[in-house]
């Protein structure tokens, strides 16, 4: 083939220099061209490998250039779409991420709001407890002062007149003390339920009731006025009120410590709950002395623990179940005090239950002298219409029986104390009605 084709490395239309010498740039270009094979030489080498020793013709070069141009054109046309898809994906990706970020942020805000609400509730609860404690303390102090005036204005018999008397009225309780209440309630629930089932129906029947659909009567019953059989009358039966008030007095002296005190608390709580459910006013008190040895009764202090007044209070049960033992017992002073409160009630029937484990042992108040005083007090109370019951749970039951006679109630088994007192209360109420 003649040398019609040009070397790829020389410019098109180049005829050489006039001087026949190559410039440094041309030398450098020629050097680069000689070092690296031209595209034409590459195609020639490929052609030789394929069994063709001839150089590429101009037609073949044009055909190759045309194919390459077509490919580049297609690539160029498709490139914008590819770029657009990529951009769309890039735009979509941030949207998804933004959505996730927004969702996470919302969760964090919700959790923060929930935490804030919980914190607010906790704060309100603490604040309420503080306010409640302050209010309870103030109310307790007011009640205590009123009761103290009551006892200060009361006249006692000679044996107890000189003794100092102080009212204790607890109205603020710790969380630990509050947790004990359900345990006592569970222990007395069975006894109280038995008493309620057996006796409350009797009280219910004594309430005012009306019978309808009667054939004879003085009053028409508008509910049955259209009865074709003529049962158009009604009759009202007057109810019978359970006209009674109950007082429970518990010995809080040191000798009552342990099981005796626990049994006494359970019995007091049982009687209290039953009376409240039956609509019977109930009073619960504990008593003890200061426990010190004195030469003169005027130096001794008798404490009256106000657990439950006749007017119901939400802390009554807590005061009953948190009674503690201390000192000794001057039963005469305590009996006179609660009996005075009971006698001031308007109810017709008045019942007083004393729970004690032994004889009195206070300053200048023990032995036969104390026994004679208690016997005299019991007789005085009975004459004034108080039904008296003394539950003896200690070692000197025989001496207690000598004092109270037919009002004595022997409790050999401490576990039976709530049951025995409850049955006795039911019996007395049945007689009263």
C-alpha positions in Angstrom: 0.0 0.0 0.0 1.4 3.5 -1.0 2.1 6.0 1.8 -1.1 8.0 1.4 -1.9 7.8 5.1 -0.2 10.2 7.5 1.6 9.2 10.7 -0.8 9.8 13.8 1.4 12.2 15.7 1.9 14.8 12.9 -0.5 17.6 12.4 -2.9 17.4 9.4 -1.6 19.3 6.3 2.0 19.6 7.6 4.6 19.6 4.7 7.7 20.0 6.9 9.9 22.9 7.6 11.7 25.0 5.0 15.0 24.5 6.6 14.6 20.8 6.8 15.5 20.9 10.5 13.3 20.0 13.4 12.5 22.5 16.2 13.1 21.4 19.8 9.3 21.1 20.2 9.1 18.9 17.2 12.0 16.9 18.4 10.2 16.4 21.7 7.0 15.6 19.9 8.7 13.1 17.7 10.4 11.6 20.7 7.1 11.1 22.5 5.6 9.7 19.3 8.4 7.3 18.9 8.3 6.2 22.5 4.5 5.4 22.6 2.7 3.5 19.8 0.1 5.6 18.0 -3.5 4.6 17.8 -3.0 3.6 14.2 -0.1 1.3 15.1 -2.4 -0.2 17.8 -5.1 -0.9 15.3 -2.4 -2.3 12.9 -1.1 -4.6 15.6 -4.6 -5.8 16.3 -5.2 -6.3 12.6 -2.0 -8.3 12.3 -3.1 -10.5 15.2 -6.3 -11.1 13.4 -4.4 -12.2 10.2 -4.4 -8.9 8.4 -1.1 -7.4 7.6 -2.4 -4.4 5.8 -2.6 -0.9 7.3 -6.0 0.7 8.0 -7.6 2.5 5.0 -9.2 5.9 5.2 -12.6 4.3 4.9 -11.9 2.0 7.8 -10.7 4.9 9.9 -13.9 6.9 9.0 -16.0 3.9 9.9 -14.3 3.5 13.2 -14.6 7.2 14.0 -18.3 7.0 13.1 -18.9 4.1 15.4 -17.1 5.8 18.2 -19.0 9.0 17.6 -22.3 7.2 17.7 -21.3 5.5 21.1 -20.2 8.8 22.5 -23.5 10.4 21.4 -25.6 7.7 23.1 -23.5 8.0 26.2 -24.0 11.7 26.2 -27.7 11.4 25.7 -28.1 8.9 28.5 -25.8 10.8 30.9 -28.4 13.5 31.9 -31.0 10.8 32.9 -28.4 9.0 34.9 -27.3 12.2 36.6 -31.0 13.1 37.3 -31.7 9.7 38.8 -28.6 10.0 41.0 -29.7 13.5 42.1 -33.1 12.2 42.8 -31.7 9.4 45.0 -29.5 11.9 46.7 -32.5 14.1 47.3 -34.6 11.2 48.5 -32.0 9.9 50.9 -31.9 13.1 53.0 -35.7 13.1 53.1 -35.6 9.6 54.6 -32.8 10.6 57.0 -34.7 13.7 57.9 -37.8 11.7 58.6 -35.9 9.4 60.8 -34.2 12.3 62.6 -37.6 13.9 63.1 -39.1 10.7 64.4 -36.2 10.2 66.8 -36.5 13.8 67.9 -40.2 13.4 68.5 -39.6 10.3 70.6 -37.0 12.2 72.6 -39.4 15.1 73.1 -42.2 12.7 74.1 -39.9 10.9 76.5 -38.8 14.3 77.9 -42.5 15.4 78.2 -43.3 12.1 79.9 -40.4 12.5 82.2 -41.4 16.0 82.9 -45.0 14.9 83.7 -43.7 12.2 86.0 -41.4 14.6 87.7 -44.3 17.0 88.1 -46.5 14.3 89.5 -43.8 13.2 91.9 -43.2 16.9 92.9 -47.0 17.4 93.4 -47.2 14.2 95.5 -44.3 15.3 97.7 -45.8 18.7 98.0 -49.2 17.2 98.9 -47.6 14.9 101.5 -45.9 17.9 103.0 -49.0 19.9 103.1 -51.1 17.0 104.3 -48.6 16.3 107.1 -48.7 20.0 108.1 -52.5 20.0 108.0 -52.8 16.7 109.9 -50.4 18.0 112.5 -52.4 21.2 112.9 -55.7 19.4 113.2 -54.2 16.9 115.7 -53.0 19.8 117.8 -56.4 21.4 117.7 -58.2 18.2 118.7 -55.7 17.5 121.4 -56.1 21.0 122.9 -59.9 20.6 122.8 -59.7 17.2 124.6 -57.2 18.6 127.1 -59.7 21.4 128.0 -62.3 18.7 128.4 -60.3 16.6 130.8 -59.0 19.7 132.7 -62.6 20.8 133.3 -63.7 17.4 134.6 -64.0 16.6 138.3 -62.4 13.3 139.4 -62.9 11.3 142.6 -60.5 11.9 145.5 -58.2 9.1 144.6 -57.5 10.6 141.1 -58.2 14.3 141.6 -54.6 15.3 142.3 -53.0 13.3 139.6 -51.9 15.2 136.5 -53.8 14.2 133.3 -52.6 14.6 129.8 -54.2 13.9 126.5 -52.1 12.3 123.7 -53.6 12.5 120.2 -51.4 11.3 117.4 -52.3 12.5 113.9 -49.1 12.2 111.9 -47.7 8.7 111.0 -44.6 7.4 109.3 -44.8 5.2 106.2 -43.6 2.2 108.2 -46.5 2.7 110.7 -49.0 3.0 107.8 -47.8 -0.4 106.4 -48.7 -2.2 109.6 -52.4 -1.3 109.3 -53.2 -3.8 106.4 -51.7 -6.6 108.5 -54.1 -5.9 111.4 -57.0 -5.4 109.1 -56.3 -8.8 107.4 -56.0 -10.5 110.9 -59.5 -9.2 112.1 -61.3 -9.4 108.8 -62.6 -12.9 109.3 -63.9 -12.1 112.8 -65.4 -8.8 111.8 -67.1 -10.5 108.7 -68.6 -13.2 110.9 -70.0 -10.6 113.3 -71.3 -8.5 110.4 -73.0 -11.5 108.7 -74.7 -12.7 111.8 -75.8 -9.4 113.3 -76.1 -6.7 110.7 -79.1 -8.3 109.1 -80.9 -7.9 112.4 -80.1 -4.2 112.4 -81.2 -3.9 108.7 -84.6 -5.4 109.5 -85.1 -2.8 112.2 -84.9 0.0 109.7 -88.0 1.7 108.3 -89.5 -0.4 105.4 -92.5 -0.2 103.1 -94.6 -3.1 101.8 -96.3 -2.7 98.4 -99.2 -4.4 96.6 -101.4 -4.7 99.6 -105.2 -5.3 99.2 -106.1 -3.3 102.3 -104.7 -0.1 103.7 -105.1 3.6 104.2 -102.6 4.8 101.6 -102.7 4.3 97.9 -99.6 3.0 96.2 -99.2 5.0 92.9 -96.8 2.5 91.6 -99.5 -0.2 91.6 -102.5 1.9 91.0 -103.3 0.0 87.7 -103.2 -3.4 89.3 -106.4 -5.2 88.1 -106.4 -7.4 91.2 -106.9 -4.5 93.5 -103.6 -4.6 95.3 -103.2 -0.9 95.2 -102.3 -0.1 98.8 -99.0 0.3 100.6 -98.1 0.2 104.3 -95.0 1.7 106.0 -93.5 0.1 109.1 -91.6 2.4 111.4 -88.0 1.4 111.9 -86.3 0.7 115.2 -83.1 2.6 115.6 -80.0 0.9 117.2 -79.8 3.5 119.9 -76.4 2.7 121.4 -72.9 4.0 121.8 -69.8 1.9 122.5 -66.5 2.7 124.2 -63.3 0.5 124.2 -60.6 1.2 126.9 -57.3 -0.5 126.5 -54.6 -0.9 129.2 -51.3 0.3 127.7 -49.1 -0.4 130.7 -45.7 -2.2 130.2 -47.1 -5.5 131.4 -49.3 -5.6 128.2 -46.2 -5.7 126.0 -46.1 -8.3 123.2 -48.9 -10.7 122.4 -51.3 -9.1 124.9 -51.0 -5.7 123.3 -51.3 -7.2 119.8 -54.5 -9.1 120.8 -55.9 -5.9 122.4 -55.3 -3.9 119.3 -57.0 -6.5 117.1 -60.0 -6.6 119.4 -60.3 -2.8 119.5 -60.0 -2.6 115.7 -62.7 -5.4 115.3 -65.2 -3.6 117.6 -64.4 -0.3 115.9 -65.0 -1.6 112.4 -68.2 -3.3 113.3 -69.6 -0.3 115.1 -68.8 2.0 112.2 -70.4 -0.3 109.7 -73.5 -0.7 111.9 -73.8 3.1 112.3 -73.0 2.9 116.1 -70.8 5.7 117.5 -67.6 4.2 119.0 -64.9 5.6 121.2 -61.4 4.0 121.6 -58.9 5.1 124.2 -55.7 3.7 125.7 -54.2 4.7 129.1 -51.0 4.5 131.1 -48.9 6.4 133.7 -45.5 8.1 133.3 -43.9 5.0 134.8 -41.8 6.8 137.4 -41.7 6.1 141.1 -43.4 9.0 143.0 -44.1 9.7 146.6 -47.1 11.9 146.0 -49.9 11.3 143.5 -49.7 15.0 142.4 -46.3 14.2 140.9 -47.7 11.4 138.7 -49.0 11.9 135.2 -51.7 9.8 133.6 -51.8 9.7 129.8 -55.0 9.2 127.9 -54.4 8.1 124.3 -57.2 9.3 122.1 -57.4 6.7 119.3 -60.9 7.2 118.0 -63.5 9.8 119.0 -67.3 9.3 118.5 -67.0 11.4 115.3 -65.2 9.3 112.7 -61.7 10.3 111.5 -59.7 8.8 108.7 -56.7 8.2 111.0 -58.7 6.3 113.7 -57.4 2.9 112.6 -53.8 4.1 112.5 -54.1 5.4 116.0 -55.5 2.1 117.2 -52.9 0.0 115.6 -50.0 2.2 116.7 -50.8 2.1 120.4 -47.6 1.4 122.5 -47.0 0.2 126.0 -45.4 2.4 128.7 -45.5 2.9 132.5 -48.2 1.5 134.7 -52.0 1.7 134.9 -54.3 3.8 137.0 -57.5 2.2 135.8 -59.8 4.3 138.0 -58.8 7.6 136.4 -59.1 6.2 132.9 -62.6 4.6 133.5 -63.9 7.9 135.0 -62.7 9.9 132.0 -64.1 7.7 129.2 -67.3 7.0 131.2 -67.9 10.8 131.4 -67.6 11.1 127.6 -69.9 8.1 127.2 -72.6 9.5 129.6 -72.6 12.8 127.6 -73.8 10.9 124.5 -77.5 11.1 123.6 -77.9 7.4 122.8 -80.0 5.4 125.2 -77.8 2.4 125.5 -74.1 2.8 126.5 -71.6 0.0 126.6 -68.0 0.1 127.9 -65.4 -2.6 127.3 -62.2 -2.6 129.4 -59.2 -4.7 128.2 -56.6 -5.3 130.9 -54.1 -7.8 132.0 -53.9 -7.1 135.7 -54.6 -5.0 138.7 -53.7 -1.2 138.9 -50.2 -0.4 140.1 -49.7 3.4 140.3 -48.6 5.9 142.9 -50.5 5.3 146.1 -52.9 3.3 144.0 -52.5 -0.5 144.3 -53.6 -3.6 146.2 -56.9 -3.7 148.1 -57.3 0.1 148.0 -57.3 0.2 144.2 -59.6 -2.9 144.0 -62.1 -1.2 146.3 -61.9 2.0 144.2 -62.6 0.1 141.0 -65.5 -1.8 142.5 -67.1 1.5 143.6 -66.6 3.0 140.1 -68.1 0.0 138.4 -71.2 0.2 140.6 -71.5 3.9 140.0 -71.3 3.4 136.2 -73.9 0.6 136.2 -76.3 2.8 138.1 -76.0 5.5 135.5 -76.9 3.0 132.8 -73.6 1.9 131.4 -73.3 -1.7 130.5 -69.8 -2.7 131.6 -67.5 -5.6 130.5 -64.0 -6.3 131.7 -61.9 -8.6 129.5 -59.1 -10.1 131.7 -56.2 -11.4 129.7 -53.4 -11.5 132.4 -52.2 -13.6 135.2 -54.4 -12.1 137.9 -57.8 -12.9 136.4 -59.2 -14.0 139.7 -58.6 -10.6 141.3 -60.2 -8.9 138.3 -63.2 -11.2 138.6 -63.5 -10.2 142.3 -63.6 -6.5 141.2 -66.1 -6.7 138.4 -68.2 -9.7 139.3 -70.7 -10.5 136.5 -69.1 -8.0 134.2 -65.9 -10.1 134.1 -65.0 -11.8 130.9 -62.2 -14.5 131.0 -60.0 -14.5 127.9 -57.7 -17.6 128.2 -56.7 -17.6 124.5 -55.5 -14.3 123.3 -56.5 -15.2 119.7 -60.1 -15.5 120.9 -60.2 -11.9 122.3 -61.6 -10.3 119.2 -64.2 -13.1 118.8 -65.3 -13.1 122.4 -65.7 -9.3 122.6 -67.5 -9.2 119.3 -70.0 -11.8 120.4 -70.5 -10.0 123.7 -71.2 -6.8 121.9 -73.7 -8.6 119.6 -75.4 -10.1 122.6 -75.7 -6.7 124.4 -77.0 -5.0 121.3 -79.6 -7.7 120.7 -80.8 -7.2 124.3 -80.9 -3.4 123.9 -83.1 -3.8 120.8 
